[in-house]
């Protein structure tokens, strides 16, 4: 796709320029109208962006002061009319899709102020009323058609969604907690087989190589604590192998509903486990084949992107344990590495308002899955 001419609407002459951190682009989590989408850098040309106005007064329809605009190219009247026609058609499509709000008629302000004011209004409405809304971009393709693209994104909050396996192993070996452990084993089977959470004993998992790197450090260390640290690592590996054999058995999915029905909680901990298990089972029933990576924006990117973006499979995984020296070392290693990245990959949906049918997908699955994983980890780590 070739680039079309670019129009600047609402850029202040003293606007701050984007900064870079070495070779990695610095990206803000919430992008305002007119910013370039940088969720995952891709080696391809993009459609031309039409940038919106900035710092418009709150009561913009009650004042005679218009936003300061810097127009770097003057469009012929016919071209401006084409942009306006496309703009308002796309704006109405956005309004219908998101709660059916009624945009204010800004045509009396004249081009390009009318566009800047409308973008300001719709952006503020989406920010206030639409869950997971992240950014709105006004683009012009190589055929000269102007339209909006809206981006919705689940904010993972810089959280490591690491699900510990060793606590469940210990619960299975304890007669008093075995029934609860079997219930959670069905949850683990769902996360392993359906949600497709990476397992740390598989060589294609990011955490697998983190543990391998830690093992290399231990072998090169001559301190007196060497034996105890290596023992902790061996326990993590051994438990991981044993538990994967149990989780891999899909029978745990087949009896999920039966285990829920027959489970009778005896204390607060078991009551919370039942609540979380019910949440996962409902999610499994509603989304029987959906994976955590369904809205991964970098799934098909080149390998060179690995040095720029914290991929989802790096901060979502099964791990051995979330306590002890091994986990502290793992967490420190992961955080040090992540500090070198420019941005984080998060579940993202883009909706194009160019006249074609608008995708009906949403982030309901992610809005339910990630909090459930957080609750599950809390229960396992604090039992």
HELIX and SHEET records of a PDB file:
HELIX    1   1 UNK A   60  UNK A   62  5                                   3    
HELIX    2   2 UNK A   77  UNK A   97  1                                  21    
HELIX    3   3 UNK A  107  UNK A  109  5                                   3    
HELIX    4   4 UNK A  113  UNK A  129  1                                  17    
HELIX    5   5 UNK A  166  UNK A  172  1                                   7    
HELIX    6   6 UNK A  178  UNK A  193  1                                  16    
HELIX    7   7 UNK A  206  UNK A  219  1                                  14    
HELIX    8   8 UNK A  226  UNK A  248  1                                  23    
HELIX    9   9 UNK A  251  UNK A  254  1                                   4    
HELIX   10  10 UNK A  256  UNK A  262  1                                   7    
HELIX   11  11 UNK A  268  UNK A  286  1                                  19    
HELIX   12  12 UNK A  303  UNK A  307  5                                   5    
HELIX   13  13 UNK A  312  UNK A  315  1                                   4    
HELIX   14  14 UNK A  324  UNK A  338  1                                  15    
HELIX   15  15 UNK A  364  UNK A  381  1                                  18    
SHEET    1   A 2 UNK A  20  UNK A  21  0                                        
SHEET    2   A 2 UNK A  24  UNK A  25 -1                                        
SHEET    1   B 4 UNK A  48  UNK A  50  0                                        
SHEET    2   B 4 UNK A 133  UNK A 140 -1                                        
SHEET    3   B 4 UNK A 146  UNK A 153 -1                                        
SHEET    4   B 4 UNK A 348  UNK A 353 -1                                        
SHEET    1   C 2 UNK A 161  UNK A 164  0                                        
SHEET    2   C 2 UNK A 316  UNK A 319  1                                        
SHEET    1   D 2 UNK A 309  UNK A 310  0                                        
SHEET    2   D 2 UNK A 343  UNK A 344  1                                        
END                                                                             
